[in-house]
Amino acid sequence: MEIWVQPTMTSKTNKPVKAKLLPDDPFFPLIQDAYRVFKRPKPSNIEVCEGCCMEPDIEADFFHPPIQELPLHYLQDWFFAASDPEGIAKNTWAYLLPRVLEVLACGEEVSSVGIEVSLSRYPTGQARNWSSEEWRVLDDFQKRFLLKAIEGGSEECLDDTLCMFRLGGWPMDGLLAQVAAVKTATLAERFWQDWCYGYAPSVWITAFWESPDGTAAFDFYTSEVMYRRMQQLAFDDGTPPELSEKALMVAEVIEANATWNQPDQ
């Protein structure tokens, strides 16, 4: 059996970089474009807690490697460090952003806390903060990454990825509309994996949601519209038996958590 190994490279400073895309990866052209359009001079300030949170040798060397060769463990150490809740400077975030996007596209976590916080240190998803070319790259990445999270059987729950983009500043309505536009069969597979596989069936909602977005996400997942979609798929004569069973399980989870089917108190 062939075993795929995450590609790595060594920076000019002889440090393992890790989380680098291969040229045949679907995200490779987009990430290369990101490195081009977000190109900035190296910042002079790490914009996070200094002399405490980061490993001293990493903090001292953080801006020395070229951004495309920034080691994964450097970036993860930077995300571990405390930062201003109001966010960091735009130029610092824009400088790091292409590497952050590449790590995410590789299926790696930039933060040990969780994927949800990956884009939250600057209002990344607000178009007004970027040039038209920069926003084109970000908008493309967001749509493609979210679709991949739904279609590709990612180990991350869909809700975690959805929350990542929302915490990054993308409008909630737009994100939910993107999910709603996906084929019902694909959603059934995704929700079954997130809610029904390997543990007691329940709707997964990440703890990272900020009010009222968590409620909006839960209401979307458990809506009557979503329930009817799953039920129709489950009982459609053309649905393969295995998929029909999954859709029925998802419909049952939705029905058990829904408010629209509760009698008036």
C-alpha positions in Angstrom: 0.0 0.0 0.0 1.4 3.4 -1.0 1.6 5.8 1.9 1.5 9.6 1.2 3.9 11.7 3.1 3.5 15.4 3.8 6.0 17.2 1.6 8.7 19.2 3.5 11.6 21.4 2.6 14.5 23.0 4.3 14.8 26.7 4.5 18.0 28.6 3.8 18.6 28.6 7.5 18.5 24.8 7.5 15.3 24.6 9.5 12.5 22.1 8.5 9.7 24.1 6.9 6.9 21.5 6.5 3.3 22.1 5.2 4.3 23.0 1.7 2.0 22.4 -1.2 3.2 20.3 -4.2 2.8 21.8 -7.7 0.1 19.4 -8.6 -2.1 20.4 -5.6 -5.3 22.2 -6.7 -4.5 25.0 -4.3 -0.9 25.5 -5.5 -1.6 28.2 -8.1 -3.8 30.2 -5.8 -1.3 30.1 -2.9 1.5 31.1 -5.3 -0.7 34.0 -6.3 -1.2 34.9 -2.6 2.5 35.1 -2.1 2.7 37.5 -5.0 -0.2 39.8 -4.2 0.4 40.0 -0.5 4.1 40.6 -0.8 5.3 43.0 1.9 8.5 44.2 3.4 9.4 42.1 6.5 7.7 43.6 9.6 9.9 44.8 12.5 7.4 43.8 15.2 6.0 40.3 15.9 2.8 42.0 17.2 2.4 39.3 20.0 3.6 38.9 23.5 7.4 39.5 23.6 9.9 37.8 25.8 7.4 35.5 27.3 5.0 33.4 25.1 7.3 32.4 22.2 10.4 30.3 22.3 13.3 32.8 22.6 15.2 31.4 19.6 12.1 31.4 17.5 11.1 34.9 18.5 14.6 36.2 17.6 14.6 34.4 14.3 11.0 34.8 13.3 11.4 37.2 10.4 14.7 36.0 9.2 13.5 33.2 6.8 11.7 34.2 3.6 8.0 34.1 4.2 7.6 31.1 1.9 10.2 29.2 4.0 8.7 30.2 7.4 8.8 26.9 9.3 5.5 25.5 10.4 6.6 25.3 14.1 7.6 29.0 13.9 4.1 29.9 12.8 2.4 27.7 15.4 4.6 29.2 18.1 3.5 32.7 17.0 -0.2 31.6 17.2 0.5 30.3 20.7 1.6 33.7 21.9 -1.0 36.1 23.3 -2.0 39.0 21.1 -4.1 42.1 21.4 -7.8 41.1 21.4 -8.4 44.0 19.0 -6.1 42.4 16.5 -2.7 43.0 15.0 -1.3 45.4 12.5 -2.5 44.9 9.0 1.0 44.9 7.4 2.2 42.1 9.8 -0.9 40.0 9.1 -0.8 40.6 5.4 2.9 39.5 5.4 2.1 36.3 7.2 -1.2 35.6 5.5 0.0 33.6 2.4 1.9 31.2 4.6 -1.2 30.8 6.9 -3.3 30.0 3.8 -0.8 27.5 2.6 -0.6 25.7 5.9 -4.4 25.5 6.0 -4.5 24.3 2.4 -2.1 21.5 3.4 -4.6 20.4 6.0 -2.3 21.4 8.9 -3.3 23.6 11.9 -1.6 26.9 12.4 -2.9 27.0 16.0 -3.0 24.2 18.6 -6.1 25.9 20.0 -8.1 24.9 16.9 -8.7 25.7 13.3 -11.4 28.2 14.3 -8.9 30.9 15.3 -6.7 30.7 12.2 -7.9 33.9 10.5 -9.1 35.9 13.5 -6.1 38.0 14.4 -7.2 40.6 11.8 -10.6 41.1 10.1 -9.4 39.0 7.1 -12.9 38.5 5.6 -13.8 42.2 5.2 -13.2 43.2 1.6 -12.7 46.9 2.4 -9.5 46.0 4.2 -7.8 44.8 1.0 -7.0 45.8 -2.6 -9.2 44.3 -5.3 -6.4 41.8 -6.2 -5.9 40.8 -2.6 -9.6 40.3 -2.0 -9.9 38.2 -5.2 -7.4 35.8 -3.7 -9.0 35.7 -0.3 -12.5 35.3 -1.7 -11.4 32.5 -3.9 -9.6 30.8 -1.1 -12.6 31.0 1.2 -15.1 29.6 -1.2 -12.8 26.8 -2.4 -11.6 25.9 1.1 -15.2 25.7 2.5 -16.3 23.6 -0.4 -13.3 21.3 0.1 -14.2 21.0 3.8 -17.7 19.8 2.8 -16.8 17.6 -0.2 -13.4 16.3 0.8 -14.2 14.5 4.0 -11.9 16.7 6.1 -11.2 15.5 9.6 -12.3 18.9 10.8 -16.0 19.2 11.3 -17.8 21.6 8.9 -18.9 23.7 11.8 -15.2 24.3 12.8 -14.3 25.5 9.3 -17.5 27.7 9.0 -16.6 29.2 12.4 -13.0 29.9 11.2 -14.3 32.1 8.4 -16.9 33.8 10.5 -14.3 34.7 13.2 -12.2 35.9 10.3 -14.8 38.5 9.4 -16.8 36.8 6.6 -20.5 37.6 6.7 -22.6 34.8 8.3 -25.4 34.9 5.8 -23.0 34.5 2.9 -21.3 31.5 4.5 -24.6 29.7 5.2 -25.7 30.4 1.7 -22.6 28.7 0.3 -23.3 25.6 2.5 -27.0 25.6 1.5 -26.1 25.6 -2.2 -24.2 22.3 -1.9 -25.9 19.2 -3.2 -28.0 17.4 -0.6 -26.2 14.1 -1.0 -22.8 15.8 -0.3 -24.2 17.5 2.8 -25.7 14.3 4.0 -22.3 12.6 3.9 -20.7 15.6 5.7 -23.3 15.8 8.4 -23.3 12.1 8.9 -19.5 12.1 9.4 -19.7 15.1 11.8 -22.8 14.1 13.8 -23.3 10.4 13.6 -20.0 8.6 13.0 -18.3 6.9 16.0 -20.3 8.5 18.8 -23.8 9.2 20.0 -25.6 11.2 17.2 -25.8 14.9 17.9 -25.4 18.2 16.1 -21.8 19.4 16.4 -21.4 23.0 17.3 -17.9 24.4 18.2 -17.4 26.2 21.4 -15.7 29.1 19.5 -18.8 30.6 18.1 -19.5 34.2 19.2 -23.1 35.2 19.9 -25.5 35.2 18.0 -23.6 33.3 15.3 -23.6 29.9 17.1 -27.4 30.1 17.4 -27.7 31.0 13.7 -25.5 28.0 12.7 -27.4 25.6 14.9 -30.8 26.9 13.5 -29.5 26.5 10.0 -28.4 22.9 10.6 -31.7 22.0 12.3 -34.0 23.9 10.1 -37.1 22.4 8.6 -35.7 23.0 5.1 -32.6 21.0 5.9 -34.7 18.2 7.5 -36.9 18.0 4.4 -33.8 17.8 2.1 -32.4 14.9 4.1 -35.7 13.2 4.4 -36.4 13.5 0.6 -32.9 12.1 -0.1 -33.4 9.2 2.3 -36.7 8.1 0.7 -35.8 8.8 -2.9 -35.9 5.5 -4.9 -32.7 6.6 -6.8 -30.6 7.1 -3.6 -28.1 4.3 -3.0 -29.0 2.3 0.2 -25.9 3.3 2.2 -26.5 7.0 1.4 -30.2 6.7 2.2 -29.4 5.3 5.6 -27.0 8.1 6.3 -29.5 10.8 5.2 -32.1 9.2 7.4 -29.8 9.3 10.4 -29.0 12.9 9.8 -32.7 13.7 9.4 -33.4 12.0 12.7 -30.7 14.0 14.5 -32.1 17.2 13.0 -35.7 16.3 14.1 -34.4 15.5 17.6 -32.8 18.9 18.0 -35.2 21.1 16.1 -37.5 23.7 17.6 -39.9 24.1 14.6 -41.5 20.7 15.4 -42.0 21.4 19.1 -45.6 22.0 20.4 -46.4 25.5 21.6 -45.8 25.9 25.3 
